[in-house]
Amino acid sequence: MPTVAAQRTLNIRGAKNQEVQITIWSPYLDGEDYRCDYRINWPDQAFDGHVFGVDSLQALILALSHITADVRSSPLAQQGSLYWLEEGNDIGLGTK
């Protein structure tokens, strides 16, 4: 598997020793397209996903878009329980 390109840890308000860990691996050539793998480690399970792009930048951007959608639509985010850097409900993935 490629090297880790980026990680982010989201805190869960009111939950001690629980967090959501996001990991994105570096895009790599897979056939004619670039593949970018990612994982969202929720407190109760891990979700592994991947996307393809025509180049490595598109694959990375698509992975970030998918991660943002998955995290923002989660029950924890909908309840306002996720935060990053102890600032309100900001999770640091685009607009609030």
C-alpha positions in Angstrom: 0.0 0.0 0.0 1.2 3.5 -0.7 2.5 5.8 2.1 0.1 7.9 4.2 -0.3 11.3 2.7 -2.5 12.9 5.4 -4.3 12.2 8.7 -6.7 14.1 10.8 -8.2 13.3 14.2 -11.7 14.6 15.0 -12.8 14.7 18.6 -16.2 13.6 19.9 -17.8 16.0 22.3 -18.7 14.3 25.6 -16.9 11.1 24.8 -13.7 10.4 26.6 -11.0 8.5 24.8 -13.1 8.3 21.6 -12.2 10.0 18.3 -12.6 9.7 14.6 -9.3 9.1 12.7 -9.2 10.0 9.0 -6.3 8.6 6.9 -5.6 9.3 3.3 -2.9 7.3 1.4 -1.0 8.8 -1.5 -2.6 8.3 -4.9 -1.0 5.7 -7.1 -1.3 4.6 -10.7 -3.8 1.7 -11.0 -4.2 0.7 -14.7 -4.8 3.9 -16.6 -6.1 6.0 -13.7 -4.9 7.0 -10.2 -6.4 5.4 -7.2 -6.6 7.1 -3.8 -7.5 5.0 -0.7 -8.8 6.4 2.5 -10.1 5.2 5.9 -12.4 6.7 8.4 -12.0 5.0 11.8 -15.3 5.6 13.6 -15.5 4.6 17.3 -17.4 1.4 16.5 -16.1 0.5 13.1 -13.7 1.4 10.2 -14.8 2.4 6.8 -12.4 1.9 3.9 -13.0 3.7 0.7 -11.2 4.5 -2.6 -11.7 6.8 -5.6 -10.2 7.0 -9.0 -9.1 10.1 -10.9 -7.5 10.7 -14.3 -4.4 12.1 -12.4 -3.2 12.0 -8.8 -4.6 15.4 -8.0 -8.1 14.6 -9.1 -7.9 11.3 -7.1 -6.9 13.2 -4.0 -9.5 15.9 -4.4 -12.2 13.2 -4.9 -11.1 11.4 -1.8 -11.3 14.6 0.2 -14.8 15.2 -1.2 -16.0 11.7 -0.3 -14.5 11.9 3.2 -16.2 15.3 3.7 -19.5 14.0 2.6 -19.2 10.8 4.7 -18.2 12.7 7.9 -20.7 15.5 7.5 -23.6 13.1 6.9 -22.7 11.0 9.9 -25.0 11.0 13.0 -22.1 12.4 15.1 -21.7 15.4 12.8 -25.5 15.9 12.5 -25.7 16.0 16.3 -22.9 18.6 16.4 -20.7 16.2 18.3 -17.6 16.3 16.1 -15.0 19.0 16.3 -11.4 19.7 15.4 -9.0 21.9 17.4 -11.6 22.5 20.1 -13.4 25.2 18.1 -17.1 24.8 17.9 -18.4 22.3 15.4 -15.6 23.0 12.8 -14.2 19.7 11.6 -11.7 21.4 9.2 -13.1 19.9 6.0 -14.3 22.8 4.0 -17.2 25.1 4.9 -19.2 24.6 8.0 
